[in-house]
């Protein structure tokens, strides 16, 4: 149950965040050795060009949309830069949630009780996950899912959360299309609001349709969408700090 096809917020413009300084502070204050290693890897500076920024697209399937009540059931990620997507380095895990699956989420993402019976807990793949994210800026479609869900999941397991910069492709679409709601005359004529969901956003750039609600497929879809957005609305020389949250 990824956020892109279940939420359609209107995000504000990103502020310039000094993530390298934040990582240095967190490296000094965290107690968990895995998180300490993650933060010590560091982060690019806000003035780094997108072309020089290591990126990783990340997507979760979850049992719902509230990180305080629902859990991660699968993780997909794929490294990229502005020129290529590294499919040979993609990773995907099905993980066992602390609480039983709900039928409503099974219907959406197709992950069943049988799939999770022998699946590892998130902590068992955490080293691999953090290593894959370390030093990179994370690409998501709707920042209200991956970062808060991972933060809550780690607080529950490690008694510490996690912070990292994200580029939100949904927020880019919202910024590119600020007048998504039809006028009263448009509504009278049956005009629908412009969707900034992942699949609908991809169609505007001529990208192919992928079946939604598979974490690795959605990570790939977000990676391709960001590359298209950079080509159409930005430049490889655009500072990453203009886009990250």
PyMOL commands that set and color helices and strands:
alter all, ss='L'
color gray80, all
select helices_A, chain A and resi 3-5+19-29+33-40+50-52+87-89+103-109+113-117+122-133+146-158+169-176+184-188+198-204+215-233+240-242
alter helices_A, ss='H'
color red, helices_A
select strands_A, chain A and resi 55-62+72-80+91-94+137-140+166-168
alter strands_A, ss='S'
color yellow, strands_A
deselect
rebuild
show_as cartoon
